[in-house]
Amino acid sequence: MGGHTGLLNVVDVEATCWDGATPPGAVSEIIEIGVTVVDLAAGERRGKHRILVRPARSTVSEFCTQLTGLTQDEVDTGLSFTEACRLLATEHEAGIRPWASWGDYDRKQFRSQCTATTTPYPFNHRHTNAKQLFAEAYDLRRRQGMAGALHIAGLPLEGRHHRGEDDAWNIAALVLEISKRGAWRVTTD
């Protein structure tokens, strides 16, 4: 185990969502956490992981199923949010390794859901907004969505878009491209 330097967790979450307004009394909650471990020094993706999370204060809408492929029955088999955060800490050394996501949504979603559920925040403070760095590395005026960034980098979109484990895997490929260009750094400390 031990905090191997150079290892980075690339995280992508899917959350309950609706086509239009959030239903009364419901809140957007994480239902899937995708994690790809990246070895920056070796320049390779090390593993693709998926944690299903059972929502407590919302349900999976038809719109959400169409977007993510996840159903209520499937997420009902998941861990509680608190258990999922514990798993991130134990299995993926989330408190030790720096981590990255595409944009700031994932970090903010974890922060707000941890606060709302009084769950200890599983990550350390060394977060990188890969979307921001991609725009800098490629000298783009506008920040790109993940699919657009893959196209610009000449990389394939592997798996299903809006599936946490597949998005994390694809974002990890972009992280390696940013790193190859010498532009990788922590953006939130």
HUQUILIN-V106076 format. One line per field, one symbol per residue. ss: DSSP state (H for helix, E for strand, - for the rest). phi: phi as a letter, one per 30 degrees, with the letter a starting at -180 (. if undefined). burial: 1 if it has 16 or more other C-alpha atoms within 10 Angstrom, else 0. A space follows every 10 residues. Layout:
ss=???
phi=???
burial=???
//
This chain:
ss=------EEEE EEEEE----- ---------E EEEEEEEEE- ---EEEEEEE EEE------- -HHHHHHH-- -HHHH---E- HHHHHHHHHH H------EEE E---HHHHHH HHHHHHH--- ------EEEH HHHHHHH--- -----HHHHH HHH------- ---HHHHHHH HHHHHHHHHH -------E-
phi=.hdedjdbcc cbccbeabdj ddeeicbdbd cbbcbcdccd ddibdcacbb bdbddcbabd deeddddcid ceeddddddd eddddddedd dchedcddbb bdiceddddd edddddchce ddcdddcbdd dddddddchc dcdcdeddde dddicddcic dicedddddd ddddedddde dicdadcbb
burial=0000001111 1111111100 0000001111 1111111111 0000110111 1111100111 1001001101 1100110111 1101111110 0111111111 1111011011 1011000010 1110111111 1111111000 0011011011 0000001000 1111111111 1111111110 000100000
//
